[in-house]
Amino acid sequence: MTQSMSRIAKCIDNGPMEGFWGILKRECYYGSVFTDKTSIIKMIEEYIEYYNNKRLQRNLGVQTPMEKHEKYLLAA
């Protein structure tokens, strides 16, 4: 199985994912020491949870991605 972060023939999808991984590395990875694969996987899973549910983002109107998504669903 090959994992992809974008839709087929939609290279524009790559930009937001590259940005996300850059933010994750800047906020959690650089300067940290991981002694095994399990600890880095745990850090990534915890960061994704934080990013989606607690990290406020200015470009979303100072809300979390989940808050923005929930408001979008209510408006639809």
Secondary structure as the mmCIF struct_conf table of DSSP 4:
data_model
#
loop_
_struct_conf.conf_type_id
_struct_conf.id
_struct_conf.beg_label_comp_id
_struct_conf.beg_label_asym_id
_struct_conf.beg_label_seq_id
_struct_conf.end_label_comp_id
_struct_conf.end_label_asym_id
_struct_conf.end_label_seq_id
BEND BEND1 MET A 5 SER A 6
TURN_TY1_P TURN_TY1_P1 ILE A 8 ALA A 9
HELX_RH_3T_P HELX_RH_3T_P1 CYS A 11 ASP A 13
HELX_RH_AL_P HELX_RH_AL_P1 ASN A 14 LEU A 24
HELX_RH_PI_P HELX_RH_PI_P1 LYS A 25 TYR A 29
TURN_TY1_P TURN_TY1_P2 TYR A 30 GLY A 31
BEND BEND2 ASP A 36 ASP A 36
HELX_RH_AL_P HELX_RH_AL_P2 LYS A 37 ASN A 53
TURN_TY1_P TURN_TY1_P3 LYS A 54 LYS A 54
STRN STRN1 GLN A 57 GLN A 57
HELX_RH_3T_P HELX_RH_3T_P2 ARG A 58 LEU A 60
TURN_TY1_P TURN_TY1_P4 GLY A 61 GLY A 61
BEND BEND3 VAL A 62 VAL A 62
STRN STRN2 GLN A 63 GLN A 63
HELX_RH_AL_P HELX_RH_AL_P3 PRO A 65 ALA A 75
#
